[in-house]
């Protein structure tokens, strides 16, 4: 999704820094931490590490006399695992910058550690708007998307076009809660109604009972406040139950081109979603797409934004 740093973000790291944090040992070490084996691995994973290295190449760090090292780690979608990785990176491995970190519960934990240790955190994976709201710090930069933007992008547009009754199927952790909260607020502000909600375990595999509740609500829109394989499996199982054929629509509140590829066009028909950017929209993004495919890293909004 955003596996590729923006060059602007790299300029922040290499030039002015955040909160005047300093790098040491004559080297800048960037830690790419994400889900490399689970729910979000297709939209983050090793592709994010590849994208970060591509961004460093594009920046021309070596030509500028800068030594930059990229390291990667799997946080397994667990805040305690992610916290331990980041503490080791900073205290032992002298990592200067933490990037990516999908899974908002992990990102919120990392946010506090980076602030306390006066390092830099570039968030391009987590979505909870709390990172720039009540949990905002001078050491964290959050871009590409957040739950406020997703809610206003998809939620507002759907209500304005007649999708004014909603039922939420929500991942039961920080990201899902934030996305449900922000989207519900947009729906109600624009005259819509929330008829109900149900929260599923994260990560999940069987969504049948949750989807049946959503179907029984008769809501025009079933808002999927989840992501990754949770979203893919929700949509596949909704198709098996004939939910969209029955007149209800699915709103994938955070989805990516990799999800559409995993679903196939027939299953994805009628899906409503918002993308932060389309990789093929500009010439530079097309170049990124070609390079990413050569590295077997499918270009997505997340990965393209990192460049």
Phi, psi and omega per residue, in radians:
X1 nan -0.972 3.100
X2 -2.315 0.931 -2.935
X3 -1.345 0.150 -2.976
X4 -2.208 1.361 3.125
X5 -0.186 2.517 2.904
X6 -1.399 2.593 3.120
X7 -1.103 -0.517 3.079
X8 -1.090 -0.764 3.125
X9 -1.106 -0.684 3.093
X10 -1.110 -0.639 3.107
X11 -1.093 -0.631 3.086
X12 -1.091 -0.791 -3.123
X13 -1.152 -0.832 -3.024
X14 -1.386 -0.464 -3.037
X15 -1.776 -1.497 -2.971
X16 -1.445 -0.452 -3.098
X17 1.319 3.052 3.132
X18 -2.076 2.291 -3.095
X19 0.945 0.491 3.115
X20 1.043 0.489 3.062
X21 -1.140 2.560 -3.056
X22 -2.042 2.491 3.013
X23 -1.630 2.781 -2.998
X24 -2.242 3.058 3.053
X25 1.109 0.294 3.132
X26 1.186 0.235 -3.095
X27 -2.400 2.535 3.051
X28 -1.824 2.092 -3.123
X29 -1.949 2.169 -3.095
X30 -1.965 2.189 3.136
X31 -1.793 2.043 3.088
X32 -1.681 1.934 -3.101
X33 -2.073 2.278 3.137
X34 -2.840 -2.914 3.084
X35 -1.555 1.929 -3.102
X36 -1.822 0.046 -3.054
X37 -2.538 -0.010 -3.025
X38 -2.212 -2.412 -2.999
X39 -0.943 -0.692 -3.042
X40 -1.847 0.230 -3.024
X41 -1.149 -0.563 -3.135
X42 -1.192 -0.542 -3.095
X43 -1.782 0.067 3.039
X44 -2.445 -1.872 3.020
X45 1.023 -2.658 -3.104
X46 -1.127 -0.420 3.100
X47 -1.044 -0.561 3.106
X48 -1.189 -0.650 3.112
X49 -1.152 -0.762 3.102
X50 -1.054 -0.779 -3.123
X51 -1.110 -0.679 3.112
X52 -1.099 -0.721 3.111
X53 -1.144 -0.650 3.074
X54 -1.104 -0.694 -3.140
X55 -1.140 -0.687 3.105
X56 -1.116 -0.712 3.081
X57 -1.059 -0.788 -3.126
X58 -1.119 -0.622 3.138
X59 -1.186 -0.449 -3.128
X60 1.298 0.707 -3.080
X61 -1.018 -0.778 -3.105
X62 -1.077 -0.729 -3.141
X63 -1.148 -0.419 3.118
X64 -1.574 0.097 3.125
X65 1.384 0.320 -3.130
X66 -1.804 2.346 3.045
X67 -1.703 2.050 -3.094
X68 -2.158 2.274 3.124
X69 -2.107 2.355 3.089
X70 -1.886 2.237 3.043
X71 -2.156 2.744 -3.111
X72 -2.316 2.746 3.105
X73 -2.741 2.687 3.135
X74 -1.757 2.071 3.122
X75 -1.554 -0.069 3.061
X76 1.016 0.345 -3.119
X77 1.088 0.475 -3.108
X78 -2.113 2.120 -3.127
X79 -1.001 -0.645 -3.116
X80 -1.212 -0.689 3.107
X81 -1.142 -0.816 3.129
X82 -1.070 -0.714 3.130
X83 -1.100 -0.748 3.137
X84 -1.134 -0.688 3.108
X85 -1.078 -0.828 -3.083
X86 -1.149 -0.713 3.114
X87 -1.083 -0.750 3.114
X88 -1.135 -0.768 3.119
X89 -0.990 -0.813 -3.061
X90 -1.313 -0.820 -3.022
X91 -1.360 -0.606 -3.028
X92 -1.870 -0.832 -3.018
X93 -1.593 -0.073 3.079
X94 1.059 0.689 3.040
X95 -1.268 2.361 -3.066
X96 -1.697 -0.560 -3.022
X97 -2.358 2.356 3.047
X98 -1.876 2.319 -3.121
X99 -2.318 2.852 3.080
X100 1.379 -1.775 3.073
X101 1.005 1.095 2.905
X102 -1.121 2.813 -3.045
X103 1.529 1.736 -2.991
X104 -1.093 -0.584 3.131
X105 -1.100 -0.652 3.086
X106 -1.227 -0.782 -3.104
X107 -1.069 -0.687 3.131
X108 -1.133 -0.625 3.088
X109 -1.208 -0.773 3.129
X110 -1.106 -0.669 3.123
X111 -0.913 -0.762 -3.122
X112 -1.235 -0.719 -3.137
X113 -1.111 -0.803 -3.113
X114 -1.111 -0.678 3.094
X115 -1.100 -0.820 -3.092
X116 -1.127 -0.568 -3.093
X117 -1.722 0.066 3.078
X118 0.945 0.876 3.017
X119 -1.903 -2.876 -3.089
X120 -2.118 2.397 3.140
X121 -2.200 1.987 3.101
X122 -1.822 1.835 -3.044
X123 -1.627 1.984 3.049
X124 -2.216 0.153 -3.125
X125 -2.078 -0.783 3.137
X126 -1.264 2.670 -3.035
X127 -2.075 -0.287 -3.033
X128 -0.991 2.167 -3.124
X129 -1.174 -0.180 3.067
X130 -1.036 -0.452 -3.121
X131 -1.116 -0.464 3.064
X132 -2.013 0.236 3.073
X133 -1.980 -2.020 -3.080
X134 -1.124 -0.378 -3.119
X135 -1.812 0.274 -3.109
X136 -1.104 2.402 3.056
X137 -2.345 2.792 3.108
X138 -1.266 -0.101 -3.100
X139 -1.713 -0.099 -3.038
X140 -2.006 2.305 3.032
X141 -2.041 2.211 -3.058
X142 -2.105 2.171 3.130
X143 -2.603 -3.120 -3.062
X144 1.500 -1.087 3.056
X145 -2.791 2.812 2.881
X146 -2.554 3.088 -3.037
X147 -1.174 -0.476 3.070
X148 -1.153 -0.837 -3.139
X149 -1.114 -0.747 3.132
X150 -1.100 -0.723 3.130
X151 -1.107 -0.761 -3.113
X152 -1.330 -0.478 3.103
X153 -1.278 -1.038 -3.088
X154 -1.428 -0.891 -3.036
X155 -1.028 -0.877 -3.105
X156 -1.112 -0.772 -3.124
X157 -1.082 -0.711 -3.110
X158 -1.181 -0.776 3.124
X159 -1.059 -0.740 -3.109
X160 -1.143 -0.365 3.135
X161 -1.837 0.312 3.001
X162 1.888 -0.151 3.128
X163 -1.457 1.295 -2.929
X164 -1.798 0.063 3.000
X165 -2.182 2.318 -2.979
X166 -2.251 2.612 2.929
X167 -2.335 2.270 -3.070
X168 -1.754 2.326 2.946
X169 -1.926 1.961 -2.836
X170 -2.162 2.316 3.006
X171 -1.159 2.275 -3.009
X172 -1.490 1.189 2.979
X173 -2.784 -3.068 -2.930
X174 -0.925 -0.800 -3.119
X175 -1.083 -0.896 -3.129
X176 -1.037 -0.764 3.129
X177 -1.055 -0.774 -3.122
X178 -1.149 -0.720 -3.119
X179 -1.192 -0.712 3.066
X180 -1.101 -0.820 -3.136
X181 -1.027 -0.867 -3.062
X182 -1.214 -0.649 -3.141
X183 -1.261 -0.715 3.099
X184 -1.035 -0.698 3.123
X185 -1.092 -0.714 3.123
X186 -1.178 -0.763 3.131
X187 -1.014 -0.855 -3.093
X188 -1.213 -0.649 3.117
X189 -1.083 -0.539 -3.099
X190 -1.711 0.286 3.017
X191 1.633 0.088 3.119
X192 -1.560 3.085 -3.138
X193 -2.283 2.487 3.030
X194 -1.730 1.997 -3.071
X195 -1.494 -0.307 3.139
X196 2.983 3.112 3.119
X197 -2.763 2.730 3.037
X198 -2.534 2.507 -3.107
X199 -1.983 2.300 -3.111
X200 -1.872 2.714 3.119
X201 -1.058 2.624 3.061
X202 -2.047 2.235 -0.244
X203 -1.267 2.809 -3.115
X204 -2.090 2.853 3.085
X205 -2.284 -0.734 -3.118
X206 -1.859 1.925 -3.098
X207 -1.873 0.188 -2.995
X208 -1.043 -0.841 -3.094
X209 -1.159 -0.612 3.137
X210 -1.223 -0.702 3.134
X211 -1.204 -0.607 3.096
X212 -1.138 -0.627 3.052
X213 -1.133 -0.732 3.117
X214 -1.120 -0.723 3.127
X215 -1.109 -0.725 -3.115
X216 -1.188 -0.385 -3.130
X217 -1.199 -0.358 -3.085
X218 1.133 0.237 3.091
X219 -1.095 2.519 3.123
X220 -1.181 -0.586 -3.066
X221 -2.150 2.262 2.969
X222 -1.790 1.912 -3.104
X223 -1.516 2.093 3.137
X224 -1.600 1.707 3.131
X225 -1.593 1.093 3.114
X226 -2.614 -2.960 -3.089
X227 -2.806 3.033 3.064
X228 1.074 -2.449 -3.100
X229 -1.157 -0.412 3.060
X230 -1.101 -0.770 3.103
X231 -1.150 -0.795 -3.132
X232 -1.020 -0.838 -3.111
X233 -1.199 -0.619 3.084
X234 -1.058 -0.800 -3.098
X235 -1.189 -0.741 3.123
X236 -1.063 -0.778 -3.106
X237 -1.268 -0.565 3.048
X238 -1.095 -0.666 3.101
X239 -1.130 -0.699 3.133
X240 -1.119 -0.580 3.117
X241 -1.447 -0.064 3.131
X242 1.218 0.498 -3.067
X243 -1.157 -0.825 -3.128
X244 -1.232 -0.579 3.085
X245 -1.132 -0.427 3.130
X246 -1.451 -0.015 3.045
X247 1.921 -0.200 3.072
X248 -1.488 2.654 3.116
X249 -2.013 2.610 3.091
X250 -1.755 2.319 3.025
X251 -1.944 1.908 3.082
X252 -1.473 1.791 -2.978
X253 -1.303 -0.295 2.965
X254 -2.578 1.809 -3.113
X255 -2.462 2.833 -3.029
X256 -2.402 2.929 3.139
X257 -1.044 -0.556 3.097
X258 -1.118 -0.575 3.104
X259 -1.176 -0.739 3.124
X260 -1.093 -0.716 3.101
X261 -1.106 -0.694 3.139
X262 -1.189 -0.586 -3.110
X263 -1.358 -0.655 -2.966
X264 1.493 2.629 -3.028
X265 -1.117 -0.628 -3.106
X266 -1.124 -0.814 -3.137
X267 -1.209 -0.564 -3.090
X268 -1.436 -0.080 -3.106
X269 -0.976 2.307 3.092
X270 1.471 -0.071 -3.141
X271 -1.187 2.365 3.110
X272 -1.903 2.244 -3.095
X273 -2.687 2.850 3.074
X274 -2.105 2.280 3.041
X275 -1.898 2.455 3.126
X276 -1.150 -0.626 3.041
X277 -2.811 2.780 3.100
X278 -1.886 2.103 -3.060
X279 -0.952 -0.525 -3.086
X280 -1.550 0.131 -2.979
X281 -1.325 -0.435 3.133
X282 -2.377 2.818 -3.066
X283 -1.001 -0.762 -3.123
X284 -1.077 -0.700 3.133
X285 -1.141 -0.594 3.087
X286 -1.115 -0.688 3.097
X287 -1.105 -0.769 3.098
X288 -1.028 -0.750 -3.122
X289 -1.040 -0.785 3.139
X290 -1.095 -0.778 3.137
X291 -1.131 -0.701 -3.131
X292 -1.119 -0.719 -3.140
X293 -1.133 -0.648 3.091
X294 -1.072 -0.531 3.122
X295 -1.600 0.068 -3.113
X296 1.078 0.634 3.056
X297 -2.076 1.736 -3.095
X298 -0.993 2.160 -3.131
X299 -1.217 2.287 3.095
X300 -2.354 3.089 -3.136
X301 -1.016 -0.710 -3.119
X302 -1.103 -0.819 -3.046
X303 -1.231 -0.705 -3.118
X304 -1.141 -0.611 -3.120
X305 -1.198 -0.385 -3.138
X306 -1.303 -0.175 3.121
X307 -1.774 nan nan
